[in-house]
């Protein structure tokens, strides 16, 4: 195999620490390296279980990265790849790479390699994962290991906030001035875009010219964030599987994108309890209108409508022509802040499978002035599902405003 591994990761190709954490900035090449190492390890006799918090994110992310790595290594003939079963098998030794989502724990419990035991668990985008799920995963590392192979749990992620359980659990001896921590059983490696020689000039320019302090600190420099200006603190995640069939006050919203993703959200509003249940999401870039229409038809009831971003007038027209009722939101002066203020009066209960929405809401924050003071304007980035939520609940908000005006 004539392969190229980024220099920063070469010392860790054969590292045996039981817990290994690869974190840092965006585009640092950590997932690319771990995919390379996983393929090499399977050839040596390892069995991998690779997980993300939500199963349907696996196919278009880490599974595809593993397949690309196999092709890059010119090893296609040595592996059997089943995307439908989410299993990759090495024909030379019957060792496997298995994939699963933490949102389906029963299925995860039944995942077993055809030969031997699971030797390595890789948790991709690990900050999406609950501590309890991690603890359950470690129980999968049982049984006798092949000679020379130790059990490992591998984390990879961009850091979010220092309040995260991963930081609390593993970073007590971490020194922010350094990029490596190593003990007998713990490896932590921090990398940034500067460690990835595969990046284009455009990739580097975008990272180096990020203007928001939080995003620059976390996604460019790879530091754990301290986000004092976060907007929403009135939310929690919950498994809503049993509750969804009873939801009867449903609202739908969509934020349109061209280079940005199209983002659709579905919520149930309980006015009496002042709760909004976020129970379905769809977020995808570069999608044709026919594909978007098919997705929306599969997600909403026959008599339901969607409130959409009025700037997507052409998309609204085309979706209506395809039999989907979409009405434009009444955006106006201060509508964003008014919507935020209204949403903060409710408790937001988010289904555990709505991972994209959880990612957005935990880092949605106010802009800052030069002194670090919060400005009354949110950062307009990574907020597409949040915009869709404002559109979806606009009629509720305007109805409440009208009712209040009548009482005056």
C-alpha positions as CSV (number, residue, x, y, z in Angstrom):
1,X,0.0,0.0,0.0
2,X,1.4,3.4,-1.0
3,X,-0.5,5.6,1.5
4,X,-0.2,9.1,2.8
5,X,-0.9,9.9,6.5
6,X,-0.7,13.4,7.8
7,X,2.5,13.8,9.8
8,X,0.8,14.8,13.0
9,X,-0.9,11.4,13.3
10,X,1.8,9.0,12.3
11,X,3.1,8.5,15.9
12,X,-0.4,7.2,16.8
13,X,-0.9,4.6,14.1
14,X,-0.2,1.8,16.6
15,X,-1.0,3.5,19.9
16,X,-2.4,1.1,22.5
17,X,-3.9,3.5,25.1
18,X,-7.3,2.2,26.1
19,X,-9.0,5.6,25.8
20,X,-8.0,7.7,22.8
21,X,-9.3,11.2,22.2
22,X,-8.6,13.0,18.9
23,X,-10.1,16.5,18.9
24,X,-9.5,20.0,17.6
25,X,-10.5,22.3,14.8
26,X,-12.5,21.7,11.7
27,X,-10.7,20.1,8.7
28,X,-7.9,18.9,10.9
29,X,-7.9,15.5,9.2
30,X,-8.7,13.5,12.4
31,X,-11.6,11.5,11.0
32,X,-9.6,10.9,7.8
33,X,-6.7,9.5,9.9
34,X,-8.9,7.3,12.0
35,X,-10.6,5.9,8.9
36,X,-7.1,5.1,7.6
37,X,-6.1,3.5,10.8
38,X,-9.3,1.5,11.1
39,X,-8.7,-0.1,7.7
40,X,-5.1,-0.9,8.6
41,X,-6.1,-2.4,11.9
42,X,-8.8,-4.6,10.4
43,X,-6.1,-6.1,8.2
44,X,-4.1,-6.8,11.4
45,X,-7.0,-8.6,13.1
46,X,-9.1,-5.9,14.8
47,X,-12.9,-5.8,14.8
48,X,-14.3,-2.2,14.8
49,X,-17.6,-0.9,16.0
50,X,-18.1,2.7,14.7
51,X,-21.0,4.7,16.1
52,X,-22.6,8.1,16.0
53,X,-25.5,9.3,18.1
54,X,-28.0,9.0,15.3
55,X,-27.9,6.0,13.0
56,X,-29.0,7.8,9.8
57,X,-26.0,10.1,9.9
58,X,-23.6,7.2,9.6
59,X,-24.1,6.3,6.0
60,X,-23.3,9.8,4.6
61,X,-20.4,10.4,7.0
62,X,-18.0,7.9,8.5
63,X,-19.2,4.9,6.4
64,X,-18.4,6.8,3.2
65,X,-15.1,7.9,4.6
66,X,-14.1,4.3,5.3
67,X,-15.1,3.2,1.8
68,X,-13.1,6.1,0.3
69,X,-10.1,5.0,2.4
70,X,-10.4,1.4,1.1
71,X,-10.4,2.7,-2.5
72,X,-7.6,5.1,-1.7
73,X,-5.5,2.2,-0.4
74,X,-6.3,0.1,-3.6
75,X,-7.9,-2.5,-1.4
76,X,-11.4,-2.8,-2.9
77,X,-10.7,-6.5,-3.8
78,X,-9.9,-7.3,-0.2
79,X,-13.1,-6.0,1.3
80,X,-16.8,-6.7,0.9
81,X,-18.9,-3.6,1.6
82,X,-22.6,-3.7,2.4
83,X,-24.1,-0.3,2.8
84,X,-27.6,-1.7,3.4
85,X,-26.3,-3.8,6.3
86,X,-23.7,-1.2,7.4
87,X,-21.0,-3.8,7.5
88,X,-17.6,-4.0,5.9
89,X,-15.8,-7.4,5.9
90,X,-12.1,-8.1,5.2
91,X,-12.0,-11.1,3.0
92,X,-8.5,-12.0,4.1
93,X,-9.2,-12.7,7.7
94,X,-13.0,-12.3,8.3
95,X,-12.5,-9.3,10.5
96,X,-15.1,-6.5,10.3
97,X,-16.0,-2.9,10.6
98,X,-19.5,-2.6,12.0
99,X,-21.6,0.6,12.2
100,X,-24.5,1.6,14.4
101,X,-26.4,4.5,16.0
102,X,-26.8,5.1,19.7
103,X,-30.5,6.0,19.0
104,X,-31.2,2.3,18.5
105,X,-29.7,0.6,21.6
106,X,-31.4,-2.7,21.2
107,X,-30.0,-3.1,17.7
108,X,-26.6,-2.0,18.9
109,X,-26.7,-4.7,21.6
110,X,-27.1,-7.4,19.0
111,X,-24.2,-6.2,16.8
112,X,-21.5,-8.9,16.8
113,X,-18.6,-9.6,14.4
114,X,-18.7,-12.9,12.6
115,X,-15.2,-13.8,13.9
116,X,-13.8,-12.8,17.3
117,X,-14.9,-9.9,19.5
118,X,-15.1,-6.2,19.1
119,X,-11.6,-4.8,19.9
120,X,-12.2,-1.1,19.0
121,X,-15.1,1.3,19.5
122,X,-14.8,4.6,17.6
123,X,-17.3,7.3,18.6
124,X,-17.4,9.8,15.8
125,X,-18.7,13.3,16.6
126,X,-18.5,12.2,20.2
127,X,-19.8,15.5,21.7
128,X,-23.3,14.4,20.4
129,X,-23.1,11.4,22.7
130,X,-24.6,11.2,26.2
131,X,-22.3,10.0,29.0
132,X,-24.7,7.1,29.8
133,X,-24.5,5.9,26.2
134,X,-20.7,5.9,26.4
135,X,-20.8,3.9,29.6
136,X,-23.1,1.3,27.9
137,X,-20.7,1.1,24.9
138,X,-17.7,0.3,27.0
139,X,-19.6,-2.9,28.1
140,X,-19.3,-4.1,24.5
141,X,-15.5,-4.5,25.0
142,X,-15.6,-7.9,26.6
143,X,-14.1,-11.3,25.8
144,X,-10.5,-12.4,25.1
145,X,-8.5,-10.2,22.7
146,X,-6.3,-11.6,20.0
147,X,-2.6,-11.7,20.8
148,X,-1.0,-8.2,20.6
149,X,-4.4,-6.4,20.4
150,X,-5.8,-4.3,23.2
151,X,-9.2,-2.9,23.8
152,X,-9.7,0.7,22.8
153,X,-12.4,3.4,22.9
154,X,-11.7,6.2,20.4
155,X,-13.3,9.6,20.5
156,X,-13.2,12.1,17.6
157,X,-14.9,15.5,17.7
158,X,-14.7,19.3,17.5
159,X,-14.8,20.7,21.0
160,X,-18.0,22.6,22.0
161,X,-18.2,23.8,25.6
162,X,-16.1,23.2,28.7
163,X,-19.4,22.2,30.4
164,X,-19.5,19.0,28.3
165,X,-19.2,15.7,30.1
166,X,-16.2,14.6,27.9
167,X,-14.3,17.7,29.2
168,X,-15.3,17.0,32.8
169,X,-14.4,13.3,32.5
170,X,-11.1,13.3,30.7
171,X,-9.5,16.8,30.6
172,X,-8.8,17.3,34.3
173,X,-5.0,17.2,33.6
174,X,-5.2,18.8,30.2
175,X,-2.8,21.7,29.5
176,X,-4.3,24.2,27.0
177,X,-0.8,25.4,26.1
178,X,0.0,21.9,24.7
179,X,-1.4,19.6,22.1
180,X,-0.7,16.2,23.7
181,X,-1.5,14.4,26.9
182,X,-0.4,10.8,27.4
183,X,-0.7,8.5,30.4
184,X,-0.7,4.7,30.5
185,X,-4.4,4.4,29.6
186,X,-5.3,7.8,28.1
187,X,-4.2,9.6,24.9
188,X,-5.5,13.1,24.0
189,X,-4.3,14.7,20.8
190,X,-5.4,18.2,19.6
191,X,-5.0,19.1,16.0
192,X,-6.1,21.9,13.7
193,X,-6.3,22.7,10.0
194,X,-2.6,23.3,10.0
195,X,-2.0,19.6,10.5
196,X,-3.9,18.7,7.4
197,X,-1.8,18.9,4.2
198,X,-4.7,17.9,2.0
199,X,-6.6,21.2,2.5
200,X,-7.1,23.6,-0.4
201,X,-6.3,27.3,-0.2
202,X,-10.0,28.1,-0.1
203,X,-10.5,25.8,2.9
204,X,-7.6,27.5,4.7
205,X,-8.9,31.0,3.9
206,X,-12.4,30.3,5.2
207,X,-11.0,29.0,8.5
208,X,-8.5,31.8,9.0
209,X,-11.0,34.5,8.2
210,X,-13.8,33.4,10.5
211,X,-15.1,36.6,12.1
212,X,-17.2,35.3,15.0
213,X,-15.0,34.8,18.2
214,X,-16.7,31.6,19.3
215,X,-16.6,29.9,16.0
216,X,-13.0,31.0,15.4
217,X,-11.9,29.8,18.8
218,X,-13.6,26.4,18.5
219,X,-13.6,25.5,14.8
220,X,-10.4,27.2,13.6
221,X,-8.2,27.0,16.7
222,X,-9.8,23.8,18.1
223,X,-10.2,25.1,21.6
224,X,-12.9,24.2,24.1
225,X,-15.4,27.0,24.0
226,X,-16.7,29.2,26.8
227,X,-20.0,30.4,25.5
228,X,-21.5,33.0,27.9
229,X,-23.7,34.6,25.3
230,X,-25.7,31.5,24.4
231,X,-29.3,32.4,23.5
232,X,-31.4,29.4,24.5
233,X,-31.0,27.6,27.8
234,X,-34.6,26.6,28.1
235,X,-34.3,23.2,26.4
236,X,-33.7,19.5,27.1
237,X,-33.5,16.3,25.1
238,X,-35.8,13.4,25.6
239,X,-36.9,10.2,23.8
240,X,-40.3,11.2,22.4
241,X,-41.1,7.9,20.7
242,X,-44.1,7.2,22.9
243,X,-45.4,10.7,22.9
244,X,-45.3,11.5,19.1
245,X,-48.5,9.5,18.2
246,X,-50.5,11.7,20.6
247,X,-49.3,15.0,19.1
248,X,-52.2,16.9,17.6
249,X,-51.2,20.6,17.5
250,X,-48.5,20.3,14.8
251,X,-46.7,23.1,13.0
252,X,-44.1,22.8,10.2
253,X,-41.4,25.2,9.1
254,X,-38.8,25.3,6.4
255,X,-35.7,27.5,5.8
256,X,-34.6,27.4,2.2
257,X,-31.0,27.3,1.0
258,X,-28.9,27.2,-2.1
259,X,-25.4,26.8,-0.9
260,X,-26.8,26.7,2.7
261,X,-29.0,23.6,3.5
262,X,-32.7,23.4,3.2
263,X,-33.9,22.8,6.8
264,X,-37.3,21.5,7.7
265,X,-38.7,21.1,11.2
266,X,-41.9,19.6,12.7
267,X,-43.1,20.6,16.2
268,X,-46.0,20.1,18.6
269,X,-47.1,23.1,20.7
270,X,-48.7,22.6,24.1
271,X,-49.9,26.0,24.9
272,X,-51.3,25.0,28.3
273,X,-48.0,23.6,29.6
274,X,-45.9,26.2,27.6
275,X,-43.9,23.5,25.9
276,X,-42.8,23.1,22.3
277,X,-41.8,19.5,21.3
278,X,-39.3,19.3,18.4
279,X,-39.8,15.8,17.0
280,X,-38.7,15.7,13.4
281,X,-36.0,17.4,11.3
282,X,-34.6,17.3,7.8
283,X,-31.5,19.2,6.7
284,X,-29.8,18.8,3.4
285,X,-27.7,20.9,1.0
286,X,-27.7,20.8,-2.8
287,X,-31.1,19.2,-3.1
288,X,-33.3,19.4,-6.2
289,X,-36.8,20.7,-5.8
290,X,-38.4,17.3,-6.7
291,X,-36.4,15.5,-4.1
292,X,-37.3,18.1,-1.5
293,X,-41.0,17.8,-2.4
294,X,-40.8,14.0,-2.0
295,X,-39.2,14.4,1.4
296,X,-41.8,16.9,2.6
297,X,-44.7,14.8,1.3
298,X,-43.4,11.8,3.3
299,X,-43.2,13.9,6.5
300,X,-46.4,15.9,6.7
301,X,-50.1,15.1,6.9
302,X,-52.5,15.6,3.9
303,X,-54.2,18.7,5.4
304,X,-51.1,20.2,6.9
305,X,-49.2,23.3,5.6
306,X,-45.6,24.6,6.0
307,X,-44.5,28.1,6.9
308,X,-41.4,29.0,4.9
309,X,-38.8,31.6,4.6
310,X,-40.3,34.3,2.3
311,X,-36.9,34.9,0.6
312,X,-37.4,31.5,-1.0
313,X,-40.4,32.7,-3.1
314,X,-39.4,30.5,-6.1
315,X,-39.1,27.4,-3.9
316,X,-42.5,28.2,-2.3
317,X,-44.1,28.5,-5.7
318,X,-42.6,25.3,-7.0
319,X,-43.6,23.3,-3.9
320,X,-47.1,24.6,-4.1
321,X,-47.2,23.5,-7.7
322,X,-46.3,20.0,-6.5
323,X,-49.2,19.8,-4.1
324,X,-47.5,21.0,-0.9
325,X,-49.1,24.0,0.8
326,X,-46.3,26.4,1.8
327,X,-47.1,29.9,3.0
328,X,-44.4,32.6,3.4
329,X,-43.6,33.8,6.9
330,X,-44.4,37.4,7.8
331,X,-40.8,38.5,8.3
332,X,-40.5,42.1,9.3
333,X,-38.5,44.6,11.5
334,X,-37.2,42.8,14.6
335,X,-39.0,39.6,13.7
336,X,-35.9,37.5,14.6
337,X,-35.6,38.9,18.1
338,X,-39.3,38.9,18.6
339,X,-39.4,35.2,17.6
340,X,-36.5,34.4,20.0
341,X,-38.1,36.2,22.9
342,X,-41.4,34.3,22.4
343,X,-39.6,30.9,22.1
344,X,-37.7,31.7,25.4
345,X,-41.1,31.7,27.2
346,X,-41.5,28.0,26.4
347,X,-39.7,24.9,27.4
348,X,-38.2,23.3,24.3
349,X,-38.3,19.5,24.4
350,X,-36.1,18.0,21.7
351,X,-36.4,14.4,20.5
352,X,-33.0,12.6,21.0
353,X,-33.0,11.8,17.2
354,X,-33.1,15.5,16.2
355,X,-29.3,15.8,16.4
356,X,-28.9,18.6,13.9
357,X,-31.2,20.8,15.9
358,X,-29.4,20.0,19.1
359,X,-26.1,20.9,17.5
360,X,-27.6,24.3,16.5
361,X,-29.3,25.3,19.7
362,X,-26.4,24.6,22.0
363,X,-24.1,27.0,20.2
364,X,-26.6,29.7,19.0
365,X,-25.3,32.9,20.5
366,X,-25.5,36.7,20.4
367,X,-22.9,38.7,18.5
368,X,-20.3,40.6,20.7
369,X,-18.8,44.0,20.6
370,X,-15.0,44.6,20.8
371,X,-15.2,44.4,24.6
372,X,-17.0,41.1,24.6
373,X,-20.4,42.5,25.5
374,X,-23.5,40.8,24.0
375,X,-25.2,42.7,21.2
376,X,-29.0,42.3,20.6
377,X,-28.4,40.4,17.4
378,X,-27.8,36.6,17.0
379,X,-24.9,35.3,14.9
380,X,-26.3,34.3,11.6
381,X,-24.5,31.0,11.1
382,X,-25.5,27.4,11.7
383,X,-29.0,28.4,12.5
384,X,-31.1,27.0,9.7
385,X,-33.3,24.7,11.8
386,X,-33.7,27.4,14.4
387,X,-35.0,29.7,11.7
388,X,-37.3,27.0,10.6
389,X,-38.6,26.7,14.2
390,X,-39.4,30.5,14.2
391,X,-41.3,30.1,10.9
392,X,-43.2,27.0,12.2
393,X,-44.4,28.7,15.3
394,X,-45.0,32.2,13.8
395,X,-48.8,31.7,13.7
396,X,-48.7,30.8,17.4
397,X,-46.7,33.8,18.3
398,X,-48.7,36.2,16.2
399,X,-51.9,34.7,17.6
400,X,-50.6,35.4,21.1
401,X,-49.7,38.9,20.2
402,X,-53.2,39.6,18.7
403,X,-54.9,38.1,21.8
404,X,-52.8,40.3,24.1
405,X,-53.7,43.4,22.0
406,X,-57.4,42.6,22.3
407,X,-57.1,42.5,26.1
408,X,-55.6,46.0,26.1
